[in-house]
Amino acid sequence: MRYSKKKEDLLMTTEKTSLTFDDYVRGIQSLRPEEQLSLVEIISARLKKFIKHKKPKHNVMELEGLGAHIWKDIEAQQYVTTERKSWD
């Protein structure tokens, strides 16, 4: 789809074109500074919506208790004291 820059001259064609990243960069460079700023605002708003609705893959709290069986019979303070002595 292709649109003209003017809202009142909205043109839409059904031809499919594949734009590259460089095509977008060249297009941005041809915009006036206020148009570039408007584009940044649009992109920023879209990213904020995407990030807001994206669910994290994992939560650090899922690790709680992991490996607890390893420390089951070990006194924490005794372990720390022994470790500190080994540093000397």
C-alpha positions in Angstrom: 0.0 0.0 0.0 1.2 3.5 -0.8 -0.1 6.7 0.7 0.6 10.3 -0.2 2.0 12.7 2.4 -1.1 14.8 2.4 -4.1 13.5 4.4 -6.6 15.0 2.0 -4.9 13.2 -0.9 -5.0 9.8 0.5 -4.0 7.4 -2.2 -4.0 3.7 -1.8 -2.7 1.2 -4.3 -2.8 -2.5 -4.0 0.7 -3.1 -5.5 2.9 -4.9 -3.1 6.4 -3.6 -2.6 9.0 -4.8 -0.3 10.8 -1.9 1.5 14.2 -2.4 3.0 15.5 -0.8 6.2 17.6 1.5 4.0 14.5 2.5 2.1 12.9 3.6 5.3 16.0 5.5 6.4 16.1 7.4 3.0 12.4 8.2 3.4 12.9 9.5 6.9 15.8 11.7 5.7 13.5 13.4 3.2 11.0 14.4 6.0 11.0 17.8 7.6 12.2 17.8 11.2 8.6 18.2 12.6 7.5 15.2 10.5 10.4 13.2 11.8 9.5 14.1 15.3 5.9 13.0 14.6 7.1 9.7 13.3 9.2 9.2 16.4 6.1 9.8 18.6 4.1 7.3 16.5 6.8 4.6 16.8 7.3 5.3 20.5 3.6 5.0 21.2 3.4 1.7 19.3 6.4 0.3 21.1 5.0 1.3 24.5 1.8 -0.6 23.7 3.8 -3.6 22.6 6.1 -3.7 25.6 3.2 -3.0 28.0 1.3 -6.1 26.8 4.3 -8.3 26.4 4.4 -10.9 29.1 7.9 -11.7 30.5 9.0 -15.2 29.6 10.2 -15.9 33.1 10.2 -14.3 36.5 13.3 -14.5 38.7 11.0 -15.7 41.6 10.6 -19.0 39.7 14.1 -19.8 41.0 13.1 -19.6 44.6 13.9 -22.8 46.4 15.8 -24.2 43.5 18.7 -26.3 44.9 17.4 -26.1 48.5 18.1 -29.8 48.9 21.8 -29.1 48.5 21.8 -26.8 51.5 19.4 -28.8 53.6 21.9 -30.0 56.4 24.3 -27.0 56.2 24.3 -24.2 58.8 24.5 -20.9 56.9 26.6 -19.0 59.3 29.1 -21.9 59.7 29.4 -22.1 56.0 30.1 -18.4 55.6 32.7 -18.5 58.4 34.5 -21.4 56.8 34.5 -19.7 53.4 35.9 -16.5 54.9 38.7 -18.4 56.6 39.6 -20.0 53.3 40.3 -16.5 51.8 43.3 -16.0 54.0 
